[in-house]
C-alpha cells in the first residue's frame, strides 16, 4: 500500500490555482502563513506506485511517501522566480480572505471548506515531516520543488 503523506496538492495546487496569477501578475496568495511542508511531485508518487504495484516483494507493505525537503511558500516563490526569470511573490492572507477569493473564483462551498482545512493543516506545520521510504524504495531522492519549477516553467510564464 502506498500512502502519500507529502503535500501532493502542493505542486498540483500551484498549477491549478496559482499558475494563472503567477503567470499574469507574478504573485500568489495563500492562508498558510510562513509554514513549511514536504511537497512531493506527482511524478515521484507515480514512480513509487509503479514499482510497488509491478515488482515482487511489496505485497502487504506500506510506504510513507513525502518530499525530501521542507519548503515554505517563500521558498516556492524564490524557486519560481529562478525558474521563470521573473519576480514571483507570495503573500500570506487570512482564512477569510482566502475563502472569499475561492468563492469568487466559483469554487463550490464544500471545496472551499476542504481547501481551508488543508491551509490550516499546513499553517500549523503538520505537513513538514519527511519520511525516507521513497529513498529506500526507489534508490534515489524525490524531486525537489526547484526541479518541479524548472520542469514546468511554461505553466508560470506568459507565452512569447
Secondary structure as UniProt FT lines:
FT   STRAND          2..4
FT   HELIX           8..13
FT   HELIX           14..18
FT   HELIX           19..25
FT   STRAND          27..30
FT   TURN            33..34
FT   STRAND          36..37
FT   HELIX           42..54
FT   TURN            56..57
FT   TURN            59..60
FT   STRAND          63..65
FT   STRAND          71..72
FT   HELIX           73..84
FT   STRAND          89..92
FT   HELIX           95..104
FT   TURN            105..106
FT   HELIX           109..123
FT   TURN            124..127
FT   HELIX           133..138
FT   HELIX           145..151
FT   HELIX           153..156
//
